[in-house]
Amino acid sequence: MSVVPAPRHKAAIAFILLTALLDVMSMGIVIPVLPQLIETLTGSTSEASLWNGVFVALWAAMQFLCSPVIGSLSDRFGRRPVILISVAGLAIDYVLMALAPDLWWLALGRILAGVTSSSFTSTFAYMADITPPQERARGYGLIGAAFSAGFVAGPLIGGVLGEVSLRAPFWAAAALSAMAFFYGLFVLPESLPAEKRMAFSWKRANPFGALKLLRSHPELSSLAIVNFLLYFAHHLFSAVFVLYAGDRYGWSAWQVGTLLALVGLLDMGVQGMLVGPVVKKLGDRTTMVIGLSFGAVGILAMGLANNGWLFIAAMFPNALWGLAMPTIQSLMTRRVSETEQGQLQGANNSVGAIAGIASPLFFGWVYSVSIGPQPVLPFIGSAFVIGAAVLGGAAVMGWLAGRNADAPLLDKGGIAH
């Protein structure tokens, strides 16, 4: 299944999880302070919400363009070199953003961050290489738990450092990414055997070529739409949450960081502890729909919460949203051959990136017209209500898209059996 020797199999999984942890921790560190840094550079809360949406969209645009390329490169040259180069680039990028004197420099940093963060494509492909199909939901759940653990520690550290300086979290993020690089340089084995690698082709590697893979099976294309809606709703938080929390509840950077850490802790528990047992009992399809449904309920409750305590209470049902992502990934990996796992993950990242371009711009605009002396939308929580509707639609479509989840799996040659 992979070139990772049995004694090093656990070390390989540990590295992948630690890399995911450090990468997301470095991203989480800057979340509480990036909108405030943008506001400092623009001098306007309204402008900051729009610019923050633009920056998130820039990051996503780079993911759209680069994820298929990086996924295809990992199919050709192996996962290890691609992951290591991307992590090193991320460290350099955070140094650039720490030094940013204006919005344009900061925008360049977000563009480079989008390119280097495309290594997540190879991370998911690596897990597919070393995990049998029936265990992939659990494997992706572990990656999701590592992501969540990063969001537990990252925003806490970023919130504390942000009280000292708005630049300090970026230096800390650079240090964590550098640690991930040097750790992987000495520990990470290759997971993709040479005989299973696929020749690099720009026809497959460009984002539009990669998306053709998602049309190769009816269920695969339907699940891709569900994936898009999930990402679209999720970017609501990156686009408006920090500003919303400050405007509606008066929370500081430290309080926002603490709350984001709680979100990550809940998600880590769901993906790390619940995904495996729930999938074993209910199957991927039902687990996915349950996750999407609870996510919709949670987001709606957040938008309607008229005080901070109710908002925090709504986070608990919303945490079950974490059941959806690993199960969608698991269902999709069952529909392609071993040689196409990197391409599939690149295509998935491109789908998420399309949502990441449109969603922050959309929700940033919705929030900007929901605040101020004479808002166009009189309810400040309008963005959350819309996000809940999107996720509810994803739950319905997910139930229909996963109806053939028990169809035969593909062997390494792409033939059903």
Secondary structure, 3 states (H helix, E strand, C coil): CCCCCHHHHHHHHHHHHHHHHHHHHHHHHHCCCHHHHHHHHHCCHHHHHHHHHHHHHHHHHHHHHHHHHHHHHHHHHCHHHHHHHHHHHHHHHHHHHHCCCCHHHHHHHHHHHHHHHHHHHHHHHHHHHHCCHHHHHHHHHHHHHHHHHHHHHHHHHHHHHHHHCCCHHHHHHHHHHHHHHHHHHHHCCCCCCHHHCCCCCHHHHCHHHHHHHHHCCHHHHHHHHHHHHHHHHHHHHHHHHHHHHHHHHCCCHHHHHHHHHHHHHHHHHHHHHHHHHHHHHHHHHHHHHHHHHHHHHHHHHHHHCCCHHHHHHHHHHHHHHHHHHHHHHHHHHCCCCHHHHHHHHHHHHHHHHHHHHHHHHHHHHHHHCCCCCCCCCCCCCHHHHHHHHHHHHHHHHHHHHCCCCCCCCECCCCCEC
